[in-house]
Amino acid sequence: MADEKIKDRYSDEELAEFKVLIQEKLDKANKEYAELRAALRFGDNSDRDTAPIFKNMEDGAETLNREELGLQASRLEKFIKGLQGALVRIENKTYGICRATGKLIPKERLRAVPHATLSVEAKEKRR
């Protein structure tokens, strides 16, 4: 490995592999996001605001569930934007380059966190 030339970017073949991985994750995340949004919209059609008797415990549980779904949707939306950004970086051939150090982020990290823009070392320094 000491004789291996240090690369400044991933090859087109490597980028194509990452693109497939990211697109699969993006498709799955978009599907989950649509399901969460549908579940949140479904809750809007309840009759709880017109019902003559309010059930406090049920209302509290429903509110908590809706808040939880909203948080999940928000996290998923952020994840989707990160994946979309990764696809842009692949097209620009800057994918996998740490924005703090300019060095390549290891493939293992990118496989685990395909939208990563920082190496583990750079991320730990920012804490």
Buried (B, 14 or more C-beta within 10 A) or exposed (E): EEEEEEEEEBEEEBBEBBBEBBBEBBEEBBEBBEEBBEBBEEBEEEEEEEEEEEEEEEEEEBEEEBEEBEEBBEEBBEBBEBBBBBBEBBEEEBBBBBEEEEBBBBEEBBEEBBBBBBBBEBBEEEE
